[in-house]
Amino acid sequence: MSRDCPGKLVLVATPIGNLDDMSPRALEALSMADVVMAEDTRRTGRFVPERRRLYSCHDHNIRGRLPQIQEFLLSGATVAMASDAGTPGISDPAYRAVGLAVELGAEVTMIPGPSAVIMALVLSGLPTNRFAFEGFLPFKKGRRRRRIEDMADYTGTIAYYVGPHHLSSVLEVMLTVFGDRRGCVAREMTKLHEEIVRGTLSTLIERYSTSVAKGEITLLVEGASD
């Protein structure tokens, strides 16, 4: 149903921790947009003081927001989208808004910036020439294990987002499925207590089996041998 649509969708990357990483272009995009769709209005609200322009848009309400986004775009509005932190469209519903905007024929652009998975990959010390991003693993143990098993033969570096309370159990499953490969736990990146821990899966299990790793975690694992 492609058509000439006067509106514009702008994806705006925001800091993953340190607010000084907010770029001037990102601030300008949020200030100039007619509407701002934010995964977390409290976080994005720090950069958008006019609450009337700010709408929540996350996994639980995206179906209801898409018709509104369509209406805004068809009316000629500029709609900015920001995730909870980092780059919109990575493990959040912004990709659905992009698909809608493309279908409508609206202009789609982006203000690039922080990305937790890319930062963790570069700092991990693991190969970066080929990698797969698996996002968040399922909560149910059986489904989680099957998702991990799906990547057993992948030869590139594998990246996951992991909740702090699941890190130890995820590492144990990976050790069983992958063997004792190299890994990296990247935690609280760009924040005061940033921690990048590299080692084999067994040493990572030893480190995190007795204490819960707090904060946002990106877990990287070495790929299978060629």
Order of alpha helices (4+ residues) and beta strands (2+ residues): beta-alpha-beta-alpha-beta-alpha-beta-alpha-beta-alpha-beta-alpha-beta-alpha-beta-beta-alpha-beta
